[in-house]
């Protein structure tokens, strides 16, 4: 992985960039920060920030035409723009500490001549003198100021110029008109700032408006002489000083060139209240309180759409570009976890693309975390235990429970229910297939799309599964895949784009022949995150529900991840619960889901939820979540029925020596153990191994045994008692995310 790979994803992000008002400011003044200081009455700090940006604050506050106002986003919601000039004048008036900027650095031997003591020349002279260059200013009149000398407020400007120049050493040559550039041959560099219609010494035609250079290597030009207005001329003087310094240090003026970022974008301001402009009661300047009130009107415009909308981004509060930097930096860490700064965030992302949907630039932060997960797996430093359960489930569904067949070996359509639909309710698969094959030349393929491997970052496993699906599709005649799961369809569109696809729900809504049945009168449709952008699928689900007489309510937001995505439950259980609970509370209505995983998560969060197939097929509507072991039995039952029907064969799972063990588990404890993703089969294997080998601990306090079994990256522990009839009472179960060397497999 290269740093350019991660930064390319967030390159267009403008979170933290200057606001749109700053974009219009010739000085690039950070108006957002300035208004924050003013709103809090931090006048001296505000003065320093203002002075450092505009060079001569008294001049800028009175004469700047305030182009920032035309890009003030207060106008977007119908208000008047912030009155920045009056606030700037208040800052100058109420700041108690107004001193010139002084740099304690060694003097430099190089010298610069400034021709013209107008605004641009003064700004350039000040900037160079602050860096301790030897600066001499030549001015044909008897004082500084240029065109400002004719202004009625020149007394104020003169005082401000004197203050800002008071901390630097500049040699002044007033009343000295330079007739020829040759007079200044002894200087290392010259800046021409003779003002509008001033003498350009024949160099204006060669002026570079970006670098301020001319045809003469050491002569720079800017200000009113180049046609700049007053504020632009001042800003140009400072910028030219930067180019001059680069030239003096490197011999090239372009060494200091930085491209100015377009930060003119406007952001959403939903929920922001209108606030009228504060008008000074005196009719002139603001009082301190008035200035603060006007500054408070600043909405601190910045794009934070991802942080405001994503639970994970809101929790960790890291800017997208910082995340991109850390994703790369983590790949350079020498140890597994101790020097990695992004592990928890990496495994807290649902990878649902919601951030992309709300980002005005369409940036998908999930892509960064996918890169991080993949890199960790490929380099062997991933926390493999976080996803072990789901990868073992994927292995089960792509091997033991997998099945693909067609009535006539090849088919025009193939029903692909995914791995979880039948696991939660076999009727969802069997009844749906019965309906489809009665109307279409349709086969069925029960398997896993590979989403768990993708979420875990295990691309070797993912690619192997994709290749197997591709070969299976070829053997079936490359039929049209009918998807009941939006995640499966998304995975196929990404990794198997050559295969034809359609939505089960669109076929059902359009085909007729259904016998919908539901006691529901009102409900809300919960759209899975993976269905985002699939208007056909989402619309079909609503048509199916409406056909059954259900009045539908739309949730405030569609396609929000239920929490299952990205396997966050393993990496950050707290985040998983936060997201799941939030989704369950989006409406008081019962939910209709069309993702088996969404339905499980919502039901587990206490939200009544039915599957759209219950309604469309007239099936009983249960609010129960099957336990882990029951899900596997359901999947095996689906395969058994399909093999019997399509191949006239009997499916038998390879028996295990612990299958016959009988367990007794109190209901509440059983639910708790299931939430820990520990199955009955896991506990049976632990107990059988302990009873067979004698490797167990005896707890005299309650006459129970404690035993463990290491499997790959997890070690399971079970506390149990042996009842008189040979039944085992489970008293508790948990696991460690580690394995013991030499322990059983």
C-alpha distance (Angstrom), angle and dihedral (degrees) to the residues before:
residue distance angle dihedral
X1 . . .
X2 3.79 . .
X3 3.78 125.9 .
X4 3.79 88.4 -123.2
X5 3.82 88.1 61.1
X6 3.79 93.4 59.4
X7 3.80 96.3 38.2
X8 3.81 91.5 51.0
X9 3.81 89.0 65.6
X10 3.81 93.7 57.3
X11 3.80 98.6 30.1
X12 3.80 94.0 114.9
X13 3.82 95.1 45.4
X14 3.81 110.6 121.5
X15 3.79 97.8 -176.2
X16 3.80 106.3 135.1
X17 3.79 92.3 14.8
X18 3.84 118.8 126.4
X19 3.79 115.4 -75.2
X20 3.80 123.5 -103.7
X21 3.81 91.7 -99.1
X22 3.80 89.5 57.7
X23 3.79 88.5 51.5
X24 3.82 88.6 65.4
X25 3.80 94.8 44.9
X26 3.83 113.5 101.2
X27 3.80 88.9 -147.4
X28 3.81 95.8 47.6
X29 3.81 87.8 -124.3
X30 3.81 111.9 -172.7
X31 3.79 93.3 -124.4
X32 3.80 93.2 173.6
X33 3.82 91.8 59.7
X34 3.80 92.0 40.6
X35 3.80 92.0 54.4
X36 3.79 90.9 48.7
X37 3.80 90.8 55.9
X38 3.80 92.4 45.6
X39 3.80 92.9 47.1
X40 3.80 88.4 56.6
X41 3.80 93.9 45.6
X42 3.82 93.6 -113.6
X43 3.78 91.9 147.0
X44 3.81 99.7 162.2
X45 3.81 92.6 49.2
X46 3.80 89.5 46.1
X47 3.80 90.7 50.1
X48 3.80 92.4 52.5
X49 3.80 92.2 49.4
X50 3.81 91.9 46.5
X51 3.82 93.6 46.0
X52 3.80 93.6 48.1
X53 3.79 90.4 54.6
X54 3.80 103.4 40.6
X55 3.85 98.9 30.4
X56 3.80 94.5 -148.0
X57 3.84 106.6 44.2
X58 3.82 97.4 -177.1
X59 3.80 90.7 54.3
X60 3.80 95.0 45.0
X61 3.81 95.5 45.8
X62 3.81 92.3 53.8
X63 3.79 105.1 32.3
X64 3.79 105.9 30.9
X65 3.84 109.3 109.3
X66 3.82 87.3 -142.1
X67 3.81 100.5 -125.7
X68 3.81 85.3 176.7
X69 3.80 88.6 78.7
X70 3.78 92.6 67.4
X71 3.81 88.9 60.6
X72 3.79 98.4 39.9
X73 3.78 106.4 126.9
X74 3.81 92.6 -146.4
X75 3.79 83.4 85.5
X76 3.82 89.1 60.3
X77 3.80 89.7 70.1
X78 3.80 95.4 41.2
X79 3.83 100.5 -92.7
X80 3.79 131.1 122.1
X81 3.82 115.7 -98.5
X82 3.80 120.6 -97.1
X83 3.82 110.7 -82.9
X84 3.79 94.5 -123.8
X85 3.84 98.4 168.7
X86 3.81 92.4 58.0
X87 3.80 91.2 46.5
X88 3.81 90.4 49.5
X89 3.80 90.5 52.0
X90 3.79 89.3 49.5
X91 3.79 90.2 51.4
X92 3.80 90.3 55.2
X93 3.79 92.7 45.2
X94 3.81 98.1 47.4
X95 3.81 100.7 36.9
X96 3.79 107.8 108.9
X97 3.79 94.9 -165.2
X98 3.79 114.5 56.4
X99 3.77 112.1 160.9
X100 3.78 134.1 148.2
X101 3.81 120.0 -98.8
X102 3.79 111.1 -101.4
X103 3.80 128.3 -170.8
X104 3.80 119.4 -158.8
X105 3.80 99.1 -147.4
X106 3.82 133.2 128.0
X107 3.81 117.4 -87.7
X108 3.80 118.3 -103.9
X109 3.78 127.3 -133.1
X110 3.80 96.7 -139.3
X111 3.78 117.4 99.6
X112 3.79 134.9 -147.5
X113 3.79 131.0 -164.3
X114 3.79 119.6 -152.5
X115 3.80 116.0 -161.2
X116 3.79 107.5 -155.3
X117 3.80 130.9 29.5
X118 3.77 95.9 -142.5
X119 3.79 123.2 119.4
X120 3.81 96.6 -74.3
X121 3.80 94.9 44.0
X122 3.80 91.7 48.2
X123 3.82 91.9 49.8
X124 3.80 91.5 50.7
X125 3.81 92.7 45.0
X126 3.80 92.1 49.8
X127 3.82 93.8 48.8
X128 3.81 93.0 49.3
X129 3.80 93.7 43.0
X130 3.81 90.6 51.6
X131 3.81 87.1 58.3
X132 3.83 87.4 52.3
X133 3.78 98.5 -111.6
X134 3.81 114.9 150.0
X135 3.79 102.6 -102.9
X136 3.78 128.6 -171.2
X137 3.80 121.9 -176.7
X138 3.82 121.0 -155.1
X139 3.80 117.0 -159.7
X140 3.78 125.2 171.9
X141 3.83 93.3 -152.4
X142 3.80 124.6 65.9
X143 3.79 97.8 -102.6
X144 3.77 146.5 17.6
X145 3.79 128.3 -88.9
X146 3.79 104.8 73.0
X147 3.81 110.4 -157.0
X148 3.81 89.9 0.8
X149 3.79 89.7 72.6
X150 3.80 88.7 75.9
X151 3.80 93.9 53.4
X152 3.80 119.4 105.4
X153 3.83 90.5 -128.3
X154 3.78 94.7 50.8
X155 3.78 90.0 118.2
X156 3.83 88.9 63.8
X157 3.80 91.6 43.7
X158 3.80 92.2 47.4
X159 3.81 90.7 53.5
X160 3.81 91.3 48.3
X161 3.81 92.8 49.2
X162 3.78 90.4 49.3
X163 3.80 91.4 50.2
X164 3.80 95.1 50.2
X165 3.82 92.1 46.3
X166 3.82 94.5 45.3
X167 3.82 95.2 92.1
X168 3.82 98.1 51.0
X169 3.78 136.2 69.8
X170 3.81 114.3 -123.4
X171 3.78 128.0 162.8
X172 3.82 109.6 -133.1
X173 3.76 122.8 -151.8
X174 3.81 103.5 -175.2
X175 3.78 119.2 177.4
X176 3.79 89.1 25.9
X177 3.78 115.2 122.9
X178 3.78 112.9 -165.8
X179 3.79 107.4 -136.0
X180 3.79 97.8 -179.4
X181 3.79 135.0 19.5
X182 3.77 87.1 -132.3
X183 3.81 87.4 74.8
X184 3.81 87.6 70.1
X185 3.80 98.0 48.0
X186 3.79 90.7 121.0
X187 3.80 93.3 64.3
X188 3.79 122.1 90.7
X189 3.80 91.9 -138.4
X190 3.80 140.0 6.9
X191 3.82 131.4 -153.7
X192 3.80 117.0 -158.2
X193 3.80 111.1 -149.0
X194 3.78 102.9 150.9
X195 3.79 93.7 144.4
X196 3.77 134.0 -125.6
X197 3.83 110.7 -14.9
X198 3.81 89.2 1.3
X199 3.80 124.9 145.6
X200 3.82 110.3 -74.8
X201 3.82 95.0 -177.6
X202 3.79 88.3 -131.6
X203 3.82 93.7 -62.6
X204 3.82 103.9 103.3
X205 3.80 93.9 88.6
X206 3.81 90.1 59.4
X207 3.80 94.5 47.2
X208 3.83 116.5 134.2
X209 3.81 105.9 -149.5
X210 3.80 92.8 -157.7
X211 3.79 100.7 45.9
X212 3.84 96.4 24.6
X213 3.81 88.1 -134.5
X214 3.78 127.6 140.4
X215 3.78 137.0 -159.7
X216 3.79 87.8 -82.9
X217 3.80 109.0 78.4
X218 3.80 98.3 -135.7
X219 3.79 99.7 34.1
X220 3.80 120.7 93.1
X221 3.79 127.2 -174.0
X222 3.79 136.6 -160.9
X223 3.78 149.8 123.3
X224 3.79 125.0 66.8
X225 3.78 89.5 -17.6
X226 3.80 88.5 70.5
X227 3.81 92.0 46.3
X228 3.80 98.0 -96.5
X229 3.80 120.9 150.7
X230 3.80 118.2 -121.1
X231 3.81 100.1 -89.2
X232 3.79 92.3 41.4
X233 3.79 88.9 49.3
X234 3.82 91.8 55.9
X235 3.80 91.8 47.0
X236 3.80 89.3 46.4
X237 3.80 90.9 54.6
X238 3.79 91.8 56.5
X239 3.80 92.6 43.9
X240 3.79 91.2 48.5
X241 3.81 89.3 53.4
X242 3.79 87.9 58.0
X243 3.79 91.6 52.0
X244 3.80 90.4 46.3
X245 3.78 92.3 51.6
X246 3.80 90.2 50.1
X247 3.82 88.8 51.0
X248 3.79 92.4 49.6
X249 3.80 91.5 49.3
X250 3.79 101.5 39.6
X251 3.77 107.9 12.1
X252 3.83 89.6 -116.9
X253 3.78 124.9 94.8
X254 3.80 93.7 -158.3
X255 3.81 93.7 64.9
X256 3.79 90.5 90.3
X257 3.80 97.4 43.3
X258 3.78 113.7 126.4
X259 3.77 122.3 179.6
X260 3.77 112.6 -119.3
X261 3.79 110.1 -124.1
X262 3.79 119.3 -126.7
X263 3.77 101.5 -119.0
X264 3.79 96.8 161.2
X265 3.80 93.4 114.9
X266 3.78 118.6 126.3
X267 3.80 120.0 -140.8
X268 3.79 134.2 -150.5
X269 3.81 117.3 -84.4
X270 3.77 101.2 -171.8
X271 3.78 111.5 165.3
X272 3.83 95.7 14.5
X273 3.79 110.6 135.1
X274 3.78 122.5 -128.9
X275 3.80 115.8 -106.4
X276 3.83 123.4 -173.1
X277 3.79 119.9 -132.8
X278 3.80 114.3 -90.2
X279 3.79 109.1 -117.9
X280 3.83 118.3 -156.9
X281 3.78 110.9 -111.2
X282 3.78 89.8 -144.5
X283 3.77 90.3 57.8
X284 3.79 89.3 -126.3
X285 3.80 125.3 55.4
X286 3.79 131.7 5.9
X287 3.76 125.3 -101.4
X288 3.81 113.8 -131.7
X289 3.79 91.2 -99.1
X290 3.81 92.9 48.2
X291 3.79 91.6 49.4
X292 3.80 91.0 50.6
X293 3.80 91.7 48.6
X294 3.79 92.1 50.5
X295 3.81 91.2 47.6
X296 3.80 89.6 51.3
X297 3.81 87.5 62.3
X298 3.80 88.3 70.1
X299 3.80 106.6 107.9
X300 3.82 92.0 -152.8
X301 3.79 87.9 -125.5
X302 3.77 112.3 -145.1
X303 3.76 133.1 138.6
X304 3.77 109.0 -107.6
X305 3.79 97.3 148.1
X306 3.79 94.3 132.2
X307 3.80 93.9 47.6
X308 3.77 93.3 44.7
X309 3.79 94.1 49.3
X310 3.81 107.0 31.5
X311 3.81 119.0 74.7
X312 3.79 92.5 -150.7
X313 3.81 95.6 47.4
X314 3.79 90.8 46.2
X315 3.79 90.3 50.9
X316 3.80 98.4 50.6
X317 3.84 97.8 32.4
X318 3.79 95.6 -152.3
X319 3.77 120.8 148.2
X320 3.80 116.0 -120.1
X321 3.79 92.6 -114.3
X322 3.78 91.4 51.1
X323 3.80 89.3 51.6
X324 3.80 90.1 50.6
X325 3.80 90.4 50.9
X326 3.79 92.7 48.8
X327 3.81 93.5 46.9
X328 3.78 88.1 59.8
X329 3.82 94.6 39.2
X330 3.80 90.5 54.1
X331 3.79 89.9 60.1
X332 3.80 88.5 60.0
X333 3.82 94.4 52.2
X334 3.77 113.8 116.0
X335 3.80 99.3 -149.3
X336 3.77 132.0 56.7
X337 3.82 101.4 -108.7
X338 3.80 113.4 -23.9
X339 3.81 96.3 81.9
X340 3.80 96.0 35.9
X341 3.77 116.2 102.3
X342 3.78 101.5 -172.7
X343 3.81 106.5 49.2
X344 3.80 97.8 109.1
X345 3.80 93.4 44.2
X346 3.79 92.0 46.0
X347 3.79 91.0 60.0
X348 3.81 95.8 37.9
X349 3.80 96.1 67.7
X350 3.81 117.9 102.0
X351 3.82 88.3 -154.5
X352 3.80 86.4 -141.2
X353 3.84 97.3 139.2
X354 3.80 92.1 -125.2
X355 3.81 88.8 129.6
X356 3.79 88.8 57.0
X357 3.80 91.9 51.4
X358 3.83 93.5 54.4
X359 3.81 98.2 36.3
X360 3.83 112.0 99.3
X361 3.81 87.1 -143.9
X362 3.81 94.9 45.6
X363 3.82 94.1 -120.3
X364 3.80 115.1 169.9
X365 3.81 109.7 -152.3
X366 3.80 88.3 -175.5
X367 3.80 88.5 71.6
X368 3.80 88.6 64.2
X369 3.78 92.9 51.9
X370 3.80 90.6 45.7
X371 3.81 88.1 55.1
X372 3.79 90.5 48.6
X373 3.80 93.5 49.8
X374 3.77 92.7 47.1
X375 3.79 92.7 49.3
X376 3.80 91.9 49.7
X377 3.79 92.1 51.9
X378 3.79 93.7 45.8
X379 3.81 92.3 49.7
X380 3.80 93.4 44.2
X381 3.81 96.6 -117.8
X382 3.80 100.0 106.2
X383 3.82 119.1 122.1
X384 3.81 89.1 -113.2
X385 3.79 93.4 -178.4
X386 3.82 91.0 69.1
X387 3.79 92.6 70.8
X388 3.80 103.0 24.8
X389 3.81 94.5 108.7
X390 3.81 94.8 52.5
X391 3.79 94.2 43.8
X392 3.80 90.1 51.9
X393 3.79 88.1 50.0
X394 3.79 89.5 50.9
X395 3.80 89.9 50.8
X396 3.80 89.6 51.6
X397 3.80 93.6 50.2
X398 3.80 94.6 44.8
X399 3.80 93.2 47.7
X400 3.80 121.3 16.0
X401 3.82 97.5 27.7
X402 3.82 97.9 30.8
X403 3.79 118.7 115.5
X404 3.80 134.8 165.0
X405 3.79 126.0 177.4
X406 3.78 144.2 136.2
X407 3.81 130.5 -149.4
X408 3.83 90.3 -115.2
X409 3.82 101.2 26.0
X410 3.81 91.0 -103.4
X411 3.77 127.3 48.4
X412 3.78 143.9 -177.5
X413 3.81 94.3 -129.8
X414 3.80 133.0 27.2
X415 3.81 123.4 -160.7
X416 3.82 109.8 -136.9
X417 3.83 107.2 -172.9
X418 3.81 95.9 172.3
X419 3.77 126.0 -127.8
X420 3.81 101.0 -72.9
X421 3.81 106.0 44.6
X422 3.81 94.2 75.5
X423 3.79 92.1 35.3
X424 3.80 90.1 64.6
X425 3.80 96.7 36.8
X426 3.83 123.2 1.4
X427 3.81 90.1 -160.7
X428 3.80 90.3 65.5
X429 3.79 88.9 65.1
X430 3.79 101.8 32.4
X431 3.82 97.7 44.3
X432 3.80 92.5 43.0
X433 3.79 91.9 50.9
X434 3.79 90.7 47.2
X435 3.81 88.6 55.5
X436 3.81 94.7 45.2
X437 3.80 97.9 48.3
X438 3.78 90.6 49.2
X439 3.81 88.2 63.7
X440 3.80 105.9 25.1
X441 3.77 140.6 40.9
X442 3.77 87.8 -106.1
X443 3.78 137.1 163.8
X444 3.79 128.6 -177.4
X445 3.79 133.9 -123.0
X446 3.80 117.1 -168.6
X447 3.80 111.3 -169.2
X448 3.79 145.0 100.6
X449 3.80 125.0 -76.4
X450 3.81 91.7 -145.1
X451 3.82 98.3 -109.1
X452 3.85 92.8 136.4
X453 3.81 90.4 56.4
X454 3.81 90.8 46.8
X455 3.79 92.2 50.0
X456 3.80 91.5 46.3
X457 3.81 92.0 49.3
X458 3.82 92.2 -118.9
X459 3.80 98.5 140.1
X460 3.79 94.1 164.8
X461 3.78 89.3 62.5
X462 3.80 91.3 40.5
X463 3.80 94.6 51.6
X464 3.79 92.3 46.5
X465 3.79 89.6 53.4
X466 3.82 92.4 47.1
X467 3.80 90.8 51.7
X468 3.80 90.5 50.5
X469 3.82 92.2 50.8
X470 3.80 90.8 48.6
X471 3.81 91.8 53.1
X472 3.79 91.5 45.6
X473 3.79 90.3 51.7
X474 3.79 90.8 51.4
X475 3.81 90.9 51.1
X476 3.83 89.1 53.2
X477 3.82 92.4 50.5
X478 3.82 97.3 -98.1
X479 3.81 95.0 -78.9
X480 3.79 127.5 -174.0
X481 3.81 108.1 -84.7
X482 3.80 114.4 -131.2
X483 3.80 110.0 -153.2
X484 3.78 126.8 -154.9
X485 3.80 90.8 175.6
X486 3.79 121.7 64.6
X487 3.80 90.9 -156.2
X488 3.79 90.7 56.8
X489 3.79 91.0 49.7
X490 3.81 90.5 49.6
X491 3.80 91.9 50.0
X492 3.81 91.4 49.1
X493 3.80 92.2 48.7
X494 3.81 89.1 53.6
X495 3.80 101.8 40.0
X496 3.81 104.2 19.8
X497 3.80 103.0 32.8
X498 3.81 92.2 151.1
X499 3.81 91.9 67.8
X500 3.80 117.6 90.0
X501 3.80 114.9 -117.0
X502 3.79 141.6 -168.6
X503 3.79 137.6 166.7
X504 3.80 121.6 -102.0
X505 3.79 90.5 -143.4
X506 3.78 93.8 55.0
X507 3.81 90.0 51.4
X508 3.79 91.9 48.3
X509 3.79 93.6 46.7
X510 3.81 92.0 49.4
X511 3.81 101.7 37.0
X512 3.80 102.1 62.3
X513 3.78 122.3 -158.6
X514 3.79 93.3 103.7
X515 3.74 123.8 131.5
X516 3.78 102.2 -149.5
X517 3.73 117.9 -166.4
X518 3.78 132.6 178.5
X519 3.77 139.5 148.7
X520 3.78 88.5 -150.1
X521 3.77 120.0 114.9
X522 3.80 101.1 172.7
X523 3.79 130.8 25.6
X524 3.79 144.3 144.1
X525 3.80 123.6 -125.7
X526 3.80 114.6 -124.9
X527 3.80 107.0 -152.7
X528 3.82 115.0 -156.9
X529 3.78 118.2 -124.1
X530 3.80 90.3 -118.1
X531 3.82 90.7 62.4
X532 3.81 91.8 61.8
X533 3.78 109.1 134.6
X534 3.82 93.6 11.5
X535 3.79 97.5 114.7
X536 3.80 91.2 166.8
X537 3.79 94.0 59.4
X538 3.80 94.6 41.3
X539 3.78 92.6 47.4
X540 3.81 92.8 47.9
X541 3.81 91.9 54.2
X542 3.78 89.7 54.1
X543 3.79 91.9 48.6
X544 3.80 90.9 51.6
X545 3.80 91.7 50.7
X546 3.80 93.3 45.4
X547 3.81 90.7 49.4
X548 3.80 87.3 59.6
X549 3.80 90.6 54.4
X550 3.81 97.2 -103.8
X551 3.79 116.1 149.0
X552 3.78 106.3 -139.3
X553 3.77 131.2 -145.4
X554 3.79 120.8 -162.6
X555 3.79 116.9 -130.1
X556 3.82 118.2 -124.4
X557 3.80 88.9 -106.8
X558 3.78 130.5 22.1
X559 3.78 126.5 -145.1
X560 3.80 98.4 21.3
X561 3.79 111.7 157.5
X562 3.78 113.6 -106.6
X563 3.81 88.9 -142.2
X564 3.81 98.0 -97.6
X565 3.80 95.3 97.2
X566 3.79 118.0 100.4
X567 3.82 90.2 18.4
X568 3.80 88.2 -95.1
X569 3.79 90.4 161.1
X570 3.79 88.1 76.6
X571 3.80 98.1 42.2
X572 3.79 101.0 39.1
X573 3.83 114.7 7.4
X574 3.79 91.1 179.5
X575 3.79 92.0 56.3
X576 3.80 90.4 45.7
X577 3.81 91.0 54.3
X578 3.80 92.7 44.6
X579 3.79 92.1 53.4
X580 3.80 94.7 42.7
X581 3.81 93.2 49.2
X582 3.80 90.9 47.3
X583 3.79 92.3 53.6
X584 3.79 91.9 46.6
X585 3.81 89.6 56.6
X586 3.79 97.5 51.4
X587 3.80 90.4 99.8
X588 3.79 139.7 6.2
X589 3.80 89.5 -134.4
X590 3.79 124.2 97.6
X591 3.80 110.8 -97.1
X592 3.78 128.4 -123.3
X593 3.81 109.8 -152.2
X594 3.77 131.5 -175.3
X595 3.79 97.5 -168.5
X596 3.81 116.3 79.8
X597 3.81 91.9 -148.6
X598 3.81 92.5 50.7
X599 3.78 89.9 50.9
X600 3.81 92.2 50.6
X601 3.81 93.6 48.7
X602 3.80 93.7 46.4
X603 3.80 93.8 46.9
X604 3.81 89.8 48.2
X605 3.81 88.0 53.1
X606 3.79 90.5 56.2
X607 3.80 96.5 -100.7
X608 3.81 117.9 135.4
X609 3.78 106.6 -125.3
X610 3.80 135.7 165.6
X611 3.78 130.7 -167.9
X612 3.80 118.1 -112.7
X613 3.83 88.8 -125.3
X614 3.82 89.1 62.8
X615 3.80 86.7 60.6
X616 3.79 99.3 37.6
X617 3.81 94.1 47.6
X618 3.79 96.9 35.8
X619 3.81 93.5 -118.7
X620 3.81 126.6 159.8
X621 3.79 111.5 -85.4
X622 3.80 112.3 -130.8
X623 3.80 127.2 -176.8
X624 3.81 93.1 -160.2
X625 3.80 123.8 114.0
X626 3.81 111.3 -145.0
X627 3.79 116.2 -128.1
X628 3.79 120.6 -110.7
X629 3.80 95.4 -99.7
X630 3.79 91.2 46.2
X631 3.77 90.4 54.4
X632 3.78 90.8 56.3
X633 3.78 90.5 48.7
X634 3.81 89.2 50.1
X635 3.81 91.4 52.1
X636 3.79 90.7 48.7
X637 3.81 89.7 49.6
X638 3.82 90.7 53.3
X639 3.79 90.9 52.5
X640 3.80 91.3 45.6
X641 3.81 92.4 54.2
X642 3.79 94.1 44.9
X643 3.80 94.0 48.1
X644 3.77 90.6 49.2
X645 3.81 91.9 50.0
X646 3.81 101.3 39.7
X647 3.80 103.3 28.6
X648 3.80 102.6 19.9
X649 3.79 88.8 -128.6
X650 3.78 133.6 128.2
X651 3.80 116.9 -121.1
X652 3.77 114.7 -141.7
X653 3.79 125.2 -178.3
X654 3.78 114.6 -140.0
X655 3.80 104.7 -97.7
X656 3.78 120.7 -120.5
X657 3.83 124.5 -149.8
X658 3.80 91.3 -119.9
X659 3.81 95.8 53.1
X660 3.81 92.0 96.7
X661 3.80 96.2 55.2
X662 3.80 113.8 115.3
X663 3.80 118.0 -142.9
X664 3.76 130.9 -164.0
X665 3.80 115.7 -159.3
X666 3.78 127.8 171.9
X667 3.84 109.3 -117.4
X668 3.81 97.8 -117.6
X669 3.79 91.6 46.8
X670 3.81 91.1 47.2
X671 3.80 90.3 54.3
X672 3.80 91.3 48.4
X673 3.81 92.1 49.8
X674 3.80 90.6 48.2
X675 3.80 90.4 52.9
X676 3.80 86.5 56.0
X677 3.82 87.1 57.9
X678 3.80 93.3 -116.1
X679 3.80 113.6 139.8
X680 3.79 131.3 -152.1
X681 3.79 88.2 -112.0
X682 3.82 90.2 55.6
X683 3.80 90.7 52.5
X684 3.80 92.9 44.6
X685 3.79 90.8 53.0
X686 3.81 91.8 50.2
X687 3.81 92.3 49.6
X688 3.81 94.4 43.4
X689 3.81 90.8 50.2
X690 3.81 91.1 48.9
X691 3.78 94.4 47.1
X692 3.81 92.1 45.2
X693 3.79 97.1 47.0
X694 3.78 100.3 29.0
X695 3.82 89.4 -129.1
X696 3.79 99.9 141.3
X697 3.77 141.0 107.8
X698 3.79 124.1 -119.5
X699 3.79 119.7 -140.6
X700 3.82 108.1 -154.6
X701 3.79 92.0 -168.6
X702 3.80 94.0 72.4
X703 3.80 100.3 5.5
X704 3.79 93.0 -114.5
X705 3.76 133.9 136.1
X706 3.78 128.3 -127.5
X707 3.80 119.7 -156.7
X708 3.77 137.4 168.2
X709 3.78 139.3 -158.7
X710 3.81 127.3 -166.7
X711 3.77 117.3 -142.3
X712 3.79 117.8 179.1
X713 3.83 103.3 -59.5
X714 3.80 100.5 -9.0
X715 3.77 133.8 69.5
X716 3.80 115.2 -154.1
X717 3.80 121.3 -151.7
X718 3.79 125.2 -164.3
X719 3.79 128.5 -173.8
X720 3.81 110.8 -157.6
X721 3.78 147.4 155.1
X722 3.79 128.1 -138.7
X723 3.80 109.4 -127.7
X724 3.83 121.7 -150.0
X725 3.81 94.2 -105.5
X726 3.81 92.3 55.5
X727 3.80 93.8 -99.9
X728 3.80 117.5 134.0
X729 3.78 118.7 -132.2
X730 3.80 111.1 -151.1
X731 3.81 111.2 -142.9
X732 3.80 96.7 177.6
X733 3.78 145.0 -24.5
X734 3.76 136.9 -161.5
X735 3.78 140.1 147.6
X736 3.78 140.1 -133.7
X737 3.77 121.6 -136.1
X738 3.79 91.2 -124.1
X739 3.78 139.9 67.0
X740 3.79 131.7 -135.0
X741 3.78 119.7 -120.6
X742 3.78 110.2 -114.1
X743 3.79 94.1 15.3
X744 3.78 121.3 132.7
X745 3.78 120.9 -79.5
